[in-house]
Amino acid sequence: MQSPPDLTPSGVLLIDKAPDMTSHDVVAIARGALKIKKIGHCGTLDPMATGLLILVIGKGTKLQDLLMAEDKTYEGTMTLGSTTSSQDKMGDVLTTDEVPELTEQQVDDAFNEYVGAFEQIPPMVSAIKKDGVPLYKLARKGQVVERAPRPVTVMDYDISRVALPEIDFTVNCTKGFYVRTYAHDIGQDIGCGAHLSALRRTKSGRFDLSRAITIDQLKNAPREELYNAMISLSEISIMRGV
């Protein structure tokens, strides 16, 4: 006797994540709204970050590793003059320094040092594990451990605003890239330190925010409407040229 067909909707649902919530929070909301347990996400966004979060649903979870591996685009703001324990505005301030007078060319030169392939040392406040324990748990205990550099690549960047101490930028990068470490390292090179004060993911692989729904829609829209917002597995195959 054949088993009944699986009628659970499968595919990808694009979310425009709100600030002050974790990626896991979004998954939990989606499970309740869609009444589907088999949901994962592709690429964690920090609580302070907003923007594109890819949810894989049902059989779409088989694509999780594939979609996570694709390049991403972020819009961010870095604030010069102070470093923090998390390398973003959520952490404790560690150092403060006077911000020098900088020309736009000097700012561009600093960013230009981080183009192409290079290595990043992951921040202590990250989900990377040391001896099976996430670094952020060690950081909460005040521990700092040695982290192995990781290869990353920046394909392109753009600086859209320089209003010291703030710099707005866009960066197109490979998976595993820490934008807050990018801001921190550029600040170190400039000589006054910096931290990431805003972050928004706008693109991941072939997906962008044009078809994303908001958290409010995810919470309140009729279930059928949420199903219709999903990108089917067949459409994803066409998008990817498979």
N, C-alpha and C positions, 0 to 999 in steps of 0.2 A: 504493500500500500504506500502510495506516494505521500510525502509530508505536504501539508498545505503551503501555498506560496507565501513568502514573507511580504506582507503588505505595508510594512513600515517605510515611510518615505525616506529616501536616501539622497545625499548630495552635500552641497555646501551652502551655508548661510553666512552672509557677510554682515558683520556688526560694526557700527561706529561706537566704540567703547567710550563711556563717560569717564571722567576722572574719579578718583577716590574709590575705586573698586578693583578687585583683582580679576585676572582672566578666569580663574576658577569660579568666582562669583557669577560671571556671565554664563558660564557653562551650566551652573546650578539653576539660574533663571530660565535658560533655554530648555532644560530638561522638564521643568515645571510647565512652561508655556506650551511646549510641543507634545508633552506626555510621551517622551522618548528618552530612554536611559542611555542608549549608546551614542554619546556625543563627546567629542574631544575638541581641542583647539590647536591651531598651528602657529606657534610663536608667541611666547608670553609677553604681555605688555605690563610694565610696572603700574602700580596703582595710580601714580600721578599722570601717566600717559593717557592720551586719547587716540581715537582713530581705528584703523582697520584691524579687526580681529576675525580670523577665519574659523568658523565652526564647521567641523566635519560630522556628518550625521548618518547613522545607520551604516550601510555598506561604504559610505564615504570615508569612514574612519580608516579604511585600507589605504587611503591616499595621504594620510597624515604626514608620514615621513617625507614623502615626495614633495608635498606642498611646503613643508617647513624648510626644505633645503633651498628654496628659491630666493632670489635677490629681493631686497626691500628698499623702500624709499621713506625717509623721515623728514619732517619739518621740525626744527628745534630752536630754542633760544638758550644761549649760554650767557651767564652773568659773570663778568670778570671781577676780580678783587677779593674773592673768598673761595676756599675749598671746604668740602663737607665730608663727613664720614661715609656717606653713600654715593658721593660724587654728583648728587642732585639736591634739589631744594628740600627734600624730605629728611636729610641727614643733619647731624649736629655740625655746627661750624667748627672747623679745625684751625684754619688760618685766615687772616685778613691782611690785605696789602693795598697800597695805593695803586690805582689804575693809571698807567702812563698815558700820555697823549699819543694816540695812534692814528696813523693815516689809514685810509681804506686799503692802500697797497700793502701796508705792513700787516694788516689783518689777513688779507688774501694770501700773503706770503706764508703766514703761520698755518693757514688751512692747507696750503699747497704742499706742505711737508707730509701730509697724510693722504696721498693719492697713490693708487696702485696697491701692491701687496706689501703688507707689513705685519708686525705682531702686536697684539694687545695683551696686557696683563689684566685679567678679569677683576672687577671690584670685589671687595670682601662681601658686600651686600649683593649676593647673586645666588642663583640656585645650583651652581656648580658644586659638586660634592668632593670633599676631602675625606678619605677613609670612610666613605659611606654617609658622611654628615654634610648637609647643605652648608655652604659658606655663611649664608645669612644667619644661621643658627649659632655658628661660632662667633660671628660679629656681635650678636646680641649679648654674648657673654664677655665681650670686650677682647676677644681673641683675634689676633692677626696672624695668619699663616702664609707661607710662601705659596704663590700661585704660578703655575706654568704658563708662559706666554702662549697665546693661541693665534694661528695665522688668520688674517682677515684681509679683505680687499675693499677699497673705496673706488668705485668706477668714476664717480663724478660728484661735484658739490657746487652749491651756489650760495652766495652771501646776499641776502635780500635787504638787510638793514643793519647799519652800524650806528647805534645811539648809546655810546658808552655810559654805563658799563655793560649794556646789553648788545648782543650780536644775534641776529636771526639768520638761520641758514637752512639749506636743504642738503641732504646727503643720500646718495644711492650706494648701497653697500651689500656685502654678502651676508649670509646667515651667521648667527653667533656674534654679530657686531654689537658692541656696547656703546651707544651714543653718549652716555654720561661719561664713560672713560675717554671717549673722543674729545668731549668738551674739557674734561679735566686735563688731559695731556696737552691740548692746545694752550690752555691757560698757563700750564707750567712752562711751556716754551716761550710764551709772551713775557713771563716773569712775575706775574702778579696773582697767579692762580685763577681758577674758574670752576663753576659748577653748572650743571644743566638745570635750567629753571622752567622749561616747558618742552614737551615732546608730543608729536602727533605722527602716527604712521599713516601714510597716504596710499601706499602701494605695496603689494607682496606678490611677486611673480606676475601673473596676468590679471590679478584682481586689484581693483581700486575701490574708492569710496562711492562711486557712482551708483552702485546697486546695494549699498549697505543700508541696513535699517538701524534706527536708534534703539537705545535701551528702553525708552518709553514705549516704543512700538512693540518691542519684544515682550514687554510685560503686559500690554493692554490690547494689542490687536487680536482679532479673532484667529483661532488656530488655522483655519483654512487659508487666511491671508498670509500667515507666516509660511505655510507649506508652499504657497504660490511664489513667495519671495526666494525660495531656495533655488540654487543652480543645480540642475540635474547632472547625474554622472555622464550622461551622453553629451550634454553641452560642454562639460569640462573636457571630455575627450576631444571634441572638435576644437575648443580653445587651445588646447595643448598640441594639436596636430597629431594626435595619436590615432 
